[in-house]
């Protein structure tokens, strides 16, 4: 009996413990996929797709009277996703917010926490990481923290300030210029820089100069040299005639080696990438826009599938620091000791963080040095490989020895002329053992023949080479990013968006990879700079960034900073609205040009691509045409902008076509040639960059000597355009 009772009433079995379920919320699906693979069962990783809660798009959304409190709402089209995350949070034991480790990411986490907390009893915590690797992710999950309110306030201050500036400046543009225009605090400063540079470019007139080259030989060896001294002075050759005069004077002279000088120097590796430097090198070496660079970097950061495993290939790509973690230093030195021991320095190399850098993240680097570009090549796209190669080489090289370079310079003298040639060779490759794409051509050149002082050499030929003085260059993506960084305008996360916004609004266009302001952009910049010189300037923008840093450090209250700015700013806005003369009347001015379809006068109007002519009989008559840019040198008609039918490429031709077939690919300038009276055009080539030249093929003013190629291109374009016109006629 007792035994039987014992079986029935014995100690109860301990119930099996259910596994804890954790919801992790990141920003992008690609990142979610990689992290979920690392964490395994018990974790669900979802993506917020960026901001779910933000300021409204259709109104200011800032309560000025309530100490500038923002009016946050659910982003349009994101309610279903937010509801899904709330449901997931309700069914989870813990919620980890893993948005990016910057101000925007902190704000996303803060908004999510506020939206999820009423729907769940699960604890909601914040995790951050600099790289998407198993170790980094698992370590972050082990040590969750709280949301950084100071970072949230810094983001809030930036967002509110930009709203106050944009929503007050834009109505001025609507009233004074054109409906639908907009102005931003940071973008307007960048536009000002581009417009000011354009004024310098337009006012610069290049000057012609020449160099004199000499080819010499000794036995079977040849030397290509350049004249560096003429009668003991540096030659300043302004014309081909001056070059020919020297050639005539030295053509019968004997030449010999005067000096041979050898010098050694070191080439140091550069620090690993910051966001700015990565964008600059990517633009210069790969031709990538800043936007494209950041898109590809995001893909590499979030993860690539390698042999069925998701791997984040680089660390976080928004940083202003060159700091390297000790773990990464140990990793790269271990790899170098195995693969390039001769190039491994005794001590690890530390780089100083630049003044003003936030230093929130370490440098941009590969997460695993063992994943060489050669190894990952078959797993990534061509563009991904190009950018990854830059990052990998730059980081690994930063921890290698200097390269040692020997330079030999030979001077050859004869008849008062000194010709010089130099060549370099690597004595020790150092970091050049891994750097390929970044290797400078000037560092290593062809070797020179073995000569000694006093050796006679035979002059083979002398010939001149034409050049033009280089004026200020327009901003490219690379130089724009560099300038923004140097002047403290924006932060690493904003460089690419600043350029993109100006392009999207057609305030700026790209031409030969250069940023060129449109007519609309120039007008807007002039109005904003003239009316708000204290706001649309680099010093104010840099000061704002410094104050945002102070808010981030809990040293400044965010809305007091906004209050100090807004009162005088709003007063100035009201003054401008009352006193600024409207430009609408001048932008839609009546011309004396008659519409050939209805006989009514054309109006000069401003579109987003610039000025054009539109019939005043609109909407009954919809005739439009381009604004005349210059007078045709053939028939005296108007030169206007046209586009080819097949590819839509812009060119410039006579409005009297087909009676007049004058054409040019180069944009006419409002400057006449001082020699022949024809107009100047702006040309571009890789050798000379942008320069001005006379359009007259029979005039030698600022010509670069490629008229045959130009004539062939013009003929092809004219043929294409003629075919398109015939096609239209058939229709």
Buried (B, 14 or more C-beta within 10 A) or exposed (E): EEEEEEEEEEEEEEEEEEEEBBBBBBBBEBBBBBBBBBBEEEBBBBBBBBBBBBBBEEEBBBEBEEEBBBEBEBBEEBEEBBEEBBEBBBEBBBBBBBBBBBBBBBBBBBBBBEBBBEBBEBEBBBBBBBBBBBEBBEEBBEEBEEBBEBBBBBBBBBBBBBBBBBBBBBBBBEBBBBEEBBBBBBBBBBBBBBBEBBEEBBEBBBEBBBBBBBBBEBEEEBBEBBBBBBEEEEBEBEBBEBBBEBBEBBEEEEBBBBEBEEEEEEBEBBBBBBBBBBBBBBBBBBEBBBBBBBBBBBBBBBBBEBEEEBBBBBBBBBBBBBBBBEEBBEBBBEBBEEBBEEBBBEEEBEBEBBEBBBEBBBBBBBBBBEBBBEEBEEBBEEBBBBBBBBBBBBBBBBBBBBBBBBBBBBBBBBBBBBBBBBBBBBEBBBBBBBBEEBBEEEBBBEEBBEBEEEBEBEBEEBEBBBBBEEBBEBBBBBBBBBBBBEBBBBBBBBBBBBBBBBBEBBBBBBBEBBBBBBBBBBBBBEBBBEBBEEBBBBEBBBEBBEBBBBBBEEEBBBBEBBEEBBEEBEEBBEEBBEEBEEBBEEBBEEEEBEBEEEEBBBBBBBBEEBBBBBBBBEEEBEBBBBBBBBBBBEBEBBBBBBEBBEEEEEBBBBBBBEEBBBBBBBBBBEBBBEEBEBBBBBBBEEEBBBBBBBBBEEBBBBBBEEEEEBEEBBEEBBEBBBEBEEEEEEE
